[in-house]
Amino acid sequence: MVSDRETLGVGFIGAGDVSVLHARAVQKCPGARLIGLWNRSAERAEQRAREFGCRTYATAEELVQDPAIDAVFVLTNLETHLTYTELALRAGKHVLVEKPVGVNVEEIVRMRELAQAHKRVCMPGHNYIYEASMQRTRELVTSGDLGRIVSCYVLYNIHHPEEVAQRYPGVVRQILTHHSYILLYLVGRPVEISAMKAVLHYKTYTEEDIAMVQMRLENGALAHFCASFAADDHAGDPWTVLVKVIGTGGSTRYSYRDHVEIKPGLVHSQTYTAYQGSITNEVYHFLHRCIRQGEAPLSTLDDAIIAQKMIEAIEESIRTGRHVPLRETLFS
């Protein structure tokens, strides 16, 4: 559905750390305005509303019923994503839902069905692929300019203190979800997965702080994921966040380290400018190109479903200590 409203109204459900990045993105998006937000902690809601220059709502239901709001950003904890996405879609709002999108495949399928039934955009928060360098890599791959793809690496090494990590469901769900949709966008689907995880520096938190995955892709190429909250990488060519695609005709590289501000980020010791930039681009695509112009997201709920199947296969491989075949699972 294409909107011709002069200004698109945005509402946030959830006012945690990621809402700061989304508020900055909305502020930079022409023809969009953050109307208000709801958070289960009223104190946090009032704090964020003052920071963002918007109003608060007493309930999520009140927010989605406001006719001034066209689009809702679901920025809450993973376990509530389906509840609030369904609430917003039933109220006729477009939805941007942060990743991980759902607890399981069935939840994301439900979101897709609701979005189709209500004829609204429901876009997963797959922000990394809205970086221009990621899109250029995809163009090089699909055009054949890199030749036959032989390998892909997606690496993440950013230390998170235990009190920060406790907000998240472990690096497999929190970080490897990013890696999964990046792989799908750039080079395609895996057909076999093998994974391991460990807890190396937490004292009481039981979720993993590091995980690694090996994959065979449909074209026979191999891929590697690493996600770590255990330590920063301060080597000469640090793998803070690094994406590399290598083919017989060339290779590409994307790195957080290309743009670094020496000041604390929301949860990081430094500010990685590219992360805010990717969310700014994602929000612009959602509000301007999807809602205003009727274009599709670069990564859809169909992609989110496949990414979730990859995460569940990774968890199965960790649990069983076996390679997990994926071809039939991904295409069903």
Backbone hydrogen bonds in HBPLUS format (Angstrom, degrees):
<---DONOR---> <-ACCEPTOR-->    atom                        ^
c    i                          cat <-CA-CA->   ^        H-A-AA   ^      H-
h    n   atom  resd res      DA  || num        DHA   H-A  angle D-A-AA Bond
n    s   type  num  typ     dist DA aas  dist angle  dist       angle   num
A0003-SER N   A0291-ILE O   2.83 MM 288  5.86 146.5  1.94 137.0 146.5     1
A0008-LEU N   A0031-GLY O   2.86 MM  23  6.19 168.1  1.87 146.6 144.1     2
A0033-ARG N   A0008-LEU O   2.94 MM  25  6.29 152.3  2.01 169.8 168.2     3
A0070-ASP N   A0009-GLY O   2.75 MM  61  5.13 158.1  1.80 125.7 131.8     4
A0071-ALA N   A0009-GLY O   3.08 MM  62  6.46 159.4  2.13 160.1 166.3     5
A0010-VAL N   A0033-ARG O   2.90 MM  23  5.99 150.3  1.99 158.3 157.8     6
A0035-ILE N   A0010-VAL O   2.76 MM  25  5.58 150.9  1.85 147.6 157.2     7
A0011-GLY N   A0071-ALA O   2.91 MM  60  6.36 152.2  1.99 157.0 165.5     8
A0073-PHE N   A0011-GLY O   2.87 MM  62  6.27 160.2  1.91 161.4 168.2     9
A0012-PHE N   A0036-GLY O   3.05 MM  24  6.53 154.4  2.12 144.0 151.3    10
A0038-TRP N   A0012-PHE O   2.92 MM  26  6.38 148.7  2.02 158.4 168.6    11
A0013-ILE N   A0073-PHE O   2.93 MM  60  6.11 173.6  1.93 165.7 164.2    12
A0075-LEU N   A0013-ILE O   2.80 MM  62  5.80 165.5  1.82 160.6 164.6    13
A0014-GLY N   A0038-TRP O   2.80 MM  24  6.02 166.0  1.82 173.3 173.2    14
A0019-SER N   A0016-GLY O   3.05 MM   3  5.55 142.1  2.20 111.3 121.9    15
A0020-VAL N   A0017-ASP O   3.06 MM   3  5.71 148.8  2.16 116.2 123.8    16
A0022-HIS N   A0018-VAL O   3.14 MM   4  6.50 157.7  2.19 149.9 156.2    17
A0023-ALA N   A0019-SER O   2.82 MM   4  5.92 151.0  1.90 144.5 152.4    18
A0024-ARG N   A0020-VAL O   3.13 MM   4  6.36 159.1  2.17 145.3 150.1    19
A0025-ALA N   A0021-LEU O   3.10 MM   4  6.31 149.4  2.20 138.3 147.0    20
A0026-VAL N   A0022-HIS O   2.89 MM   4  6.17 159.9  1.93 153.3 157.1    21
A0027-GLN N   A0023-ALA O   3.02 MM   4  6.17 159.1  2.06 147.0 152.9    22
A0028-LYS N   A0024-ARG O   3.16 MM   4  6.40 137.8  2.35 138.3 148.4    23
A0028-LYS N   A0025-ALA O   3.13 MM   3  5.19 128.7  2.41  95.5 108.7    24
A0029-CYS N   A0026-VAL O   3.04 MM   3  5.05 153.5  2.11 102.5 110.9    25
A0055-ARG N   A0035-ILE O   3.19 MM  20  6.45 174.2  2.19 141.9 140.3    26
A0037-LEU N   A0055-ARG O   3.03 MM  18  6.56 142.8  2.17 142.4 150.8    27
A0057-TYR N   A0037-LEU O   3.02 MM  20  6.15 136.6  2.21 149.5 151.8    28
A0045-ALA N   A0041-SER O   2.98 MM   4  6.26 157.3  2.03 150.3 157.6    29
A0046-GLU N   A0042-ALA O   2.93 MM   4  6.16 161.9  1.96 152.4 155.4    30
A0047-GLN N   A0043-GLU O   3.08 MM   4  6.30 157.3  2.13 144.8 151.3    31
A0048-ARG N   A0044-ARG O   2.94 MM   4  6.17 169.7  1.95 157.8 159.2    32
A0049-ALA N   A0045-ALA O   2.88 MM   4  6.02 159.4  1.92 150.5 157.0    33
A0050-ARG N   A0046-GLU O   3.05 MM   4  6.25 153.3  2.13 144.8 150.7    34
A0051-GLU N   A0047-GLN O   3.09 MM   4  6.42 156.2  2.15 145.0 151.9    35
A0052-PHE N   A0048-ARG O   2.77 MM   4  5.96 158.2  1.82 158.3 164.0    36
A0053-GLY N   A0049-ALA O   2.83 MM   4  5.62 127.9  2.10 138.3 149.4    37
A0054-CYS N   A0049-ALA O   3.11 MM   5  5.01 156.2  2.17 134.4 141.0    38
A0063-LEU N   A0059-THR O   3.26 MM   4  6.59 154.0  2.33 141.4 147.8    39
A0064-VAL N   A0060-ALA O   3.06 MM   4  6.41 166.4  2.08 158.2 159.3    40
A0065-GLN N   A0061-GLU O   3.18 MM   4  6.27 135.5  2.39 140.5 151.5    41
A0066-ASP N   A0063-LEU O   3.13 MM   3  5.47 162.0  2.16 111.3 117.0    42
A0069-ILE N   A0066-ASP O   3.09 MM   3  5.73 166.4  2.11 119.9 124.3    43
A0094-HIS N   A0070-ASP O   3.09 MM  24  6.42 164.8  2.11 155.6 153.6    44
A0072-VAL N   A0094-HIS O   2.79 MM  22  6.18 163.8  1.81 161.3 162.4    45
A0096-LEU N   A0072-VAL O   3.01 MM  24  6.40 157.2  2.06 151.5 157.4    46
A0074-VAL N   A0096-LEU O   2.86 MM  22  6.22 156.3  1.91 151.8 159.8    47
A0098-GLU N   A0074-VAL O   3.08 MM  24  6.16 178.4  2.08 163.7 163.8    48
A0080-THR N   A0077-ASN O   3.04 MM   3  5.85 162.2  2.07 126.4 131.6    49
A0081-HIS N   A0078-LEU O   3.15 MM   3  5.43 167.7  2.17 115.0 118.9    50
A0084-TYR N   A0080-THR O   3.17 MM   4  6.44 168.8  2.18 165.4 166.1    51
A0085-THR N   A0081-HIS O   2.88 MM   4  5.91 154.9  1.94 151.9 160.0    52
A0086-GLU N   A0082-LEU O   2.88 MM   4  5.90 166.0  1.90 151.9 155.7    53
A0087-LEU N   A0083-THR O   3.06 MM   4  6.23 154.6  2.13 138.9 146.4    54
A0088-ALA N   A0084-TYR O   3.02 MM   4  6.15 160.5  2.06 144.1 148.2    55
A0089-LEU N   A0085-THR O   2.94 MM   4  6.12 167.0  1.96 154.5 158.3    56
A0090-ARG N   A0086-GLU O   2.97 MM   4  6.01 164.6  2.00 151.6 155.7    57
A0091-ALA N   A0088-ALA O   3.09 MM   3  5.08 132.5  2.33  94.6 108.0    58
A0093-LYS N   A0088-ALA O   3.01 MM   5  5.37 164.3  2.04 149.1 146.5    59
A0092-GLY N   A0089-LEU O   2.92 MM   3  5.08 158.9  1.96 108.4 113.4    60
A0095-VAL N   A0121-VAL O   2.81 MM  26  6.19 168.4  1.83 159.9 163.3    61
A0123-MET N   A0095-VAL O   2.81 MM  28  6.27 157.7  1.86 162.0 163.5    62
A0097-VAL N   A0123-MET O   3.01 MM  26  6.30 154.7  2.07 151.4 159.5    63
A0125-GLY N   A0097-VAL O   2.75 MM  28  5.61 134.6  1.96 157.0 148.5    64
A0109-VAL N   A0105-VAL O   2.95 MM   4  6.24 159.8  1.99 158.4 164.9    65
A0110-ARG N   A0106-GLU O   2.98 MM   4  6.16 151.9  2.06 142.4 149.8    66
A0111-MET N   A0107-GLU O   3.06 MM   4  6.41 151.3  2.15 143.1 150.4    67
A0112-ARG N   A0108-ILE O   2.99 MM   4  6.30 158.4  2.04 149.6 155.1    68
A0113-GLU N   A0109-VAL O   2.98 MM   4  6.26 158.5  2.02 151.4 156.8    69
A0114-LEU N   A0110-ARG O   2.97 MM   4  6.21 160.6  2.01 151.6 156.5    70
A0115-ALA N   A0111-MET O   2.91 MM   4  6.11 162.5  1.94 153.4 158.1    71
A0116-GLN N   A0112-ARG O   3.02 MM   4  6.20 159.6  2.07 148.8 154.1    72
A0117-ALA N   A0113-GLU O   2.93 MM   4  6.10 158.0  1.98 146.7 153.2    73
A0118-HIS N   A0114-LEU O   2.95 MM   4  6.09 154.1  2.01 150.9 156.8    74
A0119-LYS N   A0115-ALA O   2.89 MM   4  5.71 107.2  2.43 133.7 149.4    75
A0120-ARG N   A0115-ALA O   3.07 MM   5  5.14 161.5  2.10 143.1 148.5    76
A0119-LYS N   A0116-GLN O   3.32 MM   3  4.99 153.7  2.39  93.6 101.2    77
A0126-HIS N   A0124-PRO O   2.81 MM   2  5.59 138.8  1.98 105.6  93.1    78
A0130-TYR N   A0127-ASN O   3.01 MM   3  5.64 165.9  2.03 123.5 128.0    79
A0131-GLU N   A0128-TYR O   3.16 MM   3  5.90 159.4  2.21 122.7 124.2    80
A0134-MET N   A0131-GLU O   3.05 MM   3  5.37 127.3  2.34 105.3 118.6    81
A0135-GLN N   A0131-GLU O   3.17 MM   4  6.55 158.6  2.22 153.9 159.9    82
A0136-ARG N   A0132-ALA O   2.89 MM   4  6.15 148.9  1.99 146.8 155.9    83
A0137-THR N   A0133-SER O   3.00 MM   4  6.17 151.0  2.09 138.3 145.7    84
A0138-ARG N   A0134-MET O   3.01 MM   4  6.34 158.8  2.05 149.4 154.6    85
A0139-GLU N   A0135-GLN O   3.03 MM   4  6.29 155.4  2.09 143.0 149.5    86
A0140-LEU N   A0136-ARG O   2.97 MM   4  6.25 154.9  2.04 148.7 155.2    87
A0141-VAL N   A0137-THR O   2.92 MM   4  6.21 152.1  2.00 150.9 158.9    88
A0142-THR N   A0138-ARG O   2.83 MM   4  6.04 178.4  1.83 161.4 161.2    89
A0143-SER N   A0139-GLU O   2.95 MM   4  5.87 148.2  2.05 142.4 150.6    90
A0145-ASP N   A0140-LEU O   3.06 MM   5  5.17 118.9  2.45 147.4 159.4    91
A0144-GLY N   A0141-VAL O   3.13 MM   3  5.36 146.7  2.25 103.4 113.3    92
A0147-GLY N   A0144-GLY O   2.96 MM   3  5.14 159.7  2.00 111.5 116.4    93
A0249-GLY N   A0146-LEU O   2.72 MM 103  4.28 158.0  1.76 120.5 113.5    94
A0248-THR N   A0148-ARG O   2.91 MM 100  5.30 146.8  2.02 131.3 140.3    95
A0150-VAL N   A0246-ILE O   2.90 MM  96  5.96 167.1  1.92 150.2 154.5    96
A0222-LEU N   A0150-VAL O   3.18 MM  72  6.40 162.1  2.22 141.4 137.0    97
A0151-SER N   A0246-ILE O   3.27 MM  95  5.34 159.4  2.31 148.9 148.2    98
A0246-ILE N   A0151-SER O   2.94 MM  95  5.34 173.8  1.95 155.3 156.4    99
A0152-CYS N   A0222-LEU O   3.10 MM  70  6.67 135.5  2.31 140.9 152.1   100
A0224-HIS N   A0152-CYS O   2.92 MM  72  6.44 150.0  2.01 155.9 165.7   101
A0153-TYR N   A0244-LYS O   2.82 MM  91  5.13 159.8  1.86 151.9 158.1   102
A0244-LYS N   A0153-TYR O   2.90 MM  91  5.13 159.7  1.94 146.1 152.0   103
A0154-VAL N   A0224-HIS O   3.00 MM  70  6.43 160.8  2.04 164.5 170.3   104
A0226-CYS N   A0154-VAL O   3.08 MM  72  6.58 146.0  2.20 154.7 156.2   105
A0155-LEU N   A0242-LEU O   2.82 MM  87  5.09 169.1  1.83 156.5 160.3   106
A0242-LEU N   A0155-LEU O   2.98 MM  87  5.09 156.6  2.03 135.0 141.0   107
A0156-TYR N   A0226-CYS O   2.93 MM  70  5.90 126.3  2.23 127.8 143.6   108
A0228-SER N   A0156-TYR O   2.88 MM  72  5.99 136.7  2.07 136.0 149.7   109
A0157-ASN N   A0240-THR O   2.71 MM  83  4.74 159.2  1.76 137.6 142.9   110
A0158-ILE N   A0228-SER O   3.12 MM  70  6.33 150.5  2.21 172.1 163.1   111
A0160-HIS N   A0229-PHE O   3.00 MM  69  5.00 155.0  2.07 134.6 130.4   112
A0164-VAL N   A0161-PRO O   2.99 MM   3  5.38 136.1  2.19 109.0 121.2   113
A0165-ALA N   A0161-PRO O   2.93 MM   4  6.22 167.3  1.94 159.8 163.9   114
A0166-GLN N   A0162-GLU O   2.99 MM   4  6.09 144.3  2.12 149.3 156.6   115
A0167-ARG N   A0164-VAL O   3.04 MM   3  5.80 165.5  2.06 121.1 125.8   116
A0168-TYR N   A0165-ALA O   2.90 MM   3  5.46 163.5  1.92 120.8 126.4   117
A0174-GLN N   A0170-GLY O   2.96 MM   4  5.96 163.6  1.99 157.7 160.7   118
A0175-ILE N   A0171-VAL O   2.91 MM   4  4.98 149.9  2.00 118.7 128.6   119
A0176-LEU N   A0171-VAL O   3.02 MM   5  6.47 156.7  2.08 159.7 167.1   120
A0178-HIS N   A0175-ILE O   2.97 MM   3  5.43 123.4  2.30 109.7 122.2   121
A0179-HIS N   A0175-ILE O   3.25 MM   4  6.70 158.3  2.30 145.2 150.7   122
A0180-SER N   A0176-LEU O   2.86 MM   4  5.96 151.2  1.94 140.4 147.8   123
A0181-TYR N   A0177-THR O   3.22 MM   4  6.54 167.5  2.24 156.7 156.5   124
A0182-ILE N   A0178-HIS O   3.04 MM   4  6.22 153.4  2.12 153.2 161.5   125
A0183-LEU N   A0179-HIS O   2.95 MM   4  6.18 162.4  1.98 151.6 155.4   126
A0184-LEU N   A0180-SER O   3.04 MM   4  6.31 163.3  2.06 150.3 154.8   127
A0185-TYR N   A0181-TYR O   2.96 MM   4  6.02 157.7  2.02 142.1 148.0   128
A0186-LEU N   A0182-ILE O   2.93 MM   4  6.10 159.2  1.98 153.8 159.2   129
A0187-VAL N   A0183-LEU O   2.92 MM   4  5.74 159.1  1.96 151.7 157.3   130
A0188-GLY N   A0183-LEU O   3.08 MM   5  6.18 136.5  2.28 144.8 146.2   131
A0218-GLU N   A0189-ARG O   3.10 MM  29  6.13 144.2  2.23 178.7 168.1   132
A0191-VAL N   A0216-ARG O   2.71 MM  25  5.82 168.0  1.72 165.0 164.2   133
A0326-LEU N   A0191-VAL O   2.78 MM 135  4.64 164.4  1.81 127.4 125.1   134
A0216-ARG N   A0192-GLU O   3.06 MM  24  5.26 153.7  2.13 139.4 145.7   135
A0193-ILE N   A0324-VAL O   2.95 MM 131  5.16 152.9  2.03 135.0 143.7   136
A0324-VAL N   A0193-ILE O   2.73 MM 131  5.16 164.6  1.76 153.8 159.3   137
A0194-SER N   A0214-GLN O   2.90 MM  20  5.23 147.3  2.01 157.6 162.1   138
A0214-GLN N   A0194-SER O   2.79 MM  20  5.23 165.3  1.81 160.7 165.9   139
A0196-MET N   A0212-MET O   3.00 MM  16  5.57 153.9  2.07 158.2 164.3   140
A0212-MET N   A0196-MET O   2.97 MM  16  5.57 158.9  2.02 152.8 158.5   141
A0198-ALA N   A0210-ILE O   2.96 MM  12  5.54 148.1  2.07 156.9 157.1   142
A0209-ASP N   A0198-ALA O   3.09 MM  11  6.42 149.0  2.19 145.0 152.5   143
A0229-PHE N   A0209-ASP O   2.67 MM  20  4.96 165.7  1.69 150.9 155.8   144
A0211-ALA N   A0227-ALA O   2.92 MM  16  5.43 144.9  2.05 148.8 159.5   145
A0227-ALA N   A0211-ALA O   2.98 MM  16  5.43 158.2  2.02 159.5 162.8   146
A0213-VAL N   A0225-PHE O   3.01 MM  12  4.96 157.4  2.07 134.8 137.3   147
A0225-PHE N   A0213-VAL O   2.96 MM  12  4.96 160.2  2.00 139.1 144.6   148
A0215-MET N   A0223-ALA O   2.93 MM   8  5.04 149.8  2.02 150.4 149.8   149
A0223-ALA N   A0215-MET O   2.93 MM   8  5.04 152.5  2.00 137.0 141.1   150
A0217-LEU N   A0221-ALA O   2.77 MM   4  5.24 173.0  1.78 159.0 160.2   151
A0220-GLY N   A0217-LEU O   2.97 MM   3  5.24 162.9  2.00 114.8 118.6   152
A0256-TYR N   A0241-VAL O   3.02 MM  15  5.30 155.2  2.08 144.6 150.5   153
A0243-VAL N   A0254-TYR O   2.86 MM  11  5.05 159.7  1.90 148.1 153.1   154
A0254-TYR N   A0243-VAL O   2.82 MM  11  5.05 146.5  1.93 148.4 156.7   155
A0245-VAL N   A0252-THR O   3.22 MM   7  5.38 151.9  2.31 130.8 138.7   156
A0252-THR N   A0245-VAL O   2.90 MM   7  5.38 150.8  1.98 149.3 158.5   157
A0247-GLY N   A0250-GLY O   2.75 MM   3  5.24 154.4  1.81 162.4 171.4   158
A0250-GLY N   A0247-GLY O   3.40 MM   3  5.24 166.8  2.42 100.5 104.3   159
A0258-ASP N   A0255-SER O   3.44 MM   3  5.89 170.1  2.45 110.2 112.5   160
A0259-HIS N   A0256-TYR O   3.25 MM   3  6.22 168.4  2.27 126.9 128.8   161
A0273-THR N   A0259-HIS O   3.21 MM  14  5.55 133.3  2.44 133.3 143.3   162
A0261-GLU N   A0271-THR O   2.84 MM  10  4.99 171.7  1.85 154.2 157.0   163
A0263-LYS N   A0261-GLU O   2.79 MM   2  5.64 135.1  1.99 108.2  93.8   164
A0271-THR N   A0261-GLU O   3.06 MM  10  4.99 170.8  2.07 157.9 155.9   165
A0265-GLY N   A0268-HIS O   2.96 MM   3  4.81 153.5  2.03 127.6 135.0   166
A0275-TYR N   A0272-TYR O   3.01 MM   3  5.93 150.0  2.10 127.1 133.3   167
A0277-GLY N   A0273-THR O   3.09 MM   4  6.31 162.1  2.12 151.5 157.2   168
A0278-SER N   A0274-ALA O   2.84 MM   4  6.02 147.5  1.94 145.8 152.8   169
A0279-ILE N   A0275-TYR O   3.21 MM   4  6.52 155.3  2.27 148.0 153.8   170
A0280-THR N   A0276-GLN O   2.90 MM   4  6.13 157.6  1.95 153.4 160.2   171
A0281-ASN N   A0277-GLY O   2.99 MM   4  6.20 159.1  2.04 146.8 151.7   172
A0282-GLU N   A0278-SER O   2.94 MM   4  6.07 153.0  2.01 139.7 147.8   173
A0283-VAL N   A0279-ILE O   2.90 MM   4  6.04 164.9  1.92 153.0 155.9   174
A0284-TYR N   A0280-THR O   3.08 MM   4  6.26 158.2  2.13 144.3 150.4   175
A0285-HIS N   A0281-ASN O   2.95 MM   4  6.18 159.4  1.99 147.2 152.9   176
A0286-PHE N   A0282-GLU O   2.94 MM   4  6.20 161.3  1.98 151.4 156.5   177
A0287-LEU N   A0283-VAL O   2.91 MM   4  6.06 178.1  1.91 158.3 158.6   178
A0288-HIS N   A0284-TYR O   2.77 MM   4  5.51 155.3  1.83 145.7 154.1   179
A0289-ARG N   A0285-HIS O   3.05 MM   4  4.85 119.9  2.42 110.0 126.4   180
A0290-CYS N   A0285-HIS O   2.86 MM   5  6.21 142.2  2.00 161.6 172.9   181
A0291-ILE N   A0286-PHE O   3.09 MM   5  6.38 156.3  2.15 151.8 158.3   182
A0292-ARG N   A0287-LEU O   3.29 MM   5  6.51 140.4  2.45 131.4 142.2   183
A0293-GLN N   A0288-HIS O   3.12 MM   5  6.46 131.4  2.36 139.9 153.8   184
A0295-GLU N   A0289-ARG O   2.78 MM   6  5.49 160.6  1.82 154.3 148.6   185
A0294-GLY N   A0290-CYS O   2.96 MM   4  4.66 129.6  2.22 113.4 122.4   186
A0303-ASP N   A0300-THR O   3.08 MM   3  5.13 118.5  2.47  94.7 108.8   187
A0304-ALA N   A0300-THR O   2.95 MM   4  6.35 148.9  2.05 141.0 150.7   188
A0305-ILE N   A0301-LEU O   2.88 MM   4  6.10 145.2  2.00 143.1 151.3   189
A0306-ILE N   A0302-ASP O   3.18 MM   4  6.53 157.0  2.23 144.6 149.7   190
A0307-ALA N   A0303-ASP O   2.84 MM   4  6.11 162.1  1.88 153.2 158.7   191
A0308-GLN N   A0304-ALA O   2.91 MM   4  6.07 151.3  1.99 141.5 149.1   192
A0309-LYS N   A0305-ILE O   2.97 MM   4  6.28 150.0  2.06 144.3 152.7   193
A0310-MET N   A0306-ILE O   2.94 MM   4  6.28 147.6  2.05 147.2 156.3   194
A0311-ILE N   A0307-ALA O   2.96 MM   4  6.33 154.1  2.03 146.2 153.0   195
A0312-GLU N   A0308-GLN O   2.91 MM   4  6.19 161.4  1.95 152.0 156.5   196
A0313-ALA N   A0309-LYS O   2.95 MM   4  6.12 143.8  2.09 139.4 149.3   197
A0314-ILE N   A0310-MET O   2.84 MM   4  6.14 152.1  1.92 149.7 157.7   198
A0315-GLU N   A0311-ILE O   2.93 MM   4  6.25 159.0  1.97 150.6 155.9   199
A0316-GLU N   A0312-GLU O   2.97 MM   4  6.15 147.6  2.07 135.6 144.7   200
A0317-SER N   A0313-ALA O   2.87 MM   4  6.11 156.7  1.93 149.1 154.9   201
A0318-ILE N   A0314-ILE O   2.97 MM   4  6.24 158.6  2.02 151.0 156.6   202
A0319-ARG N   A0315-GLU O   2.94 MM   4  6.07 157.9  1.99 144.0 150.5   203
A0320-THR N   A0316-GLU O   2.89 MM   4  6.00 156.3  1.95 151.8 157.3   204
A0321-GLY N   A0317-SER O   2.75 MM   4  5.33 138.5  1.92 140.8 149.9   205
A0330-LEU N   A0326-LEU O   2.87 MM   4  5.91 166.4  1.89 176.3 176.0   206
A0331-PHE N   A0327-ARG O   3.30 MM   4  6.45 151.3  2.38 146.5 153.6   207
A0332-SER N   A0328-GLU O   3.13 MM   4  6.10 120.9  2.49 141.7 154.3   208
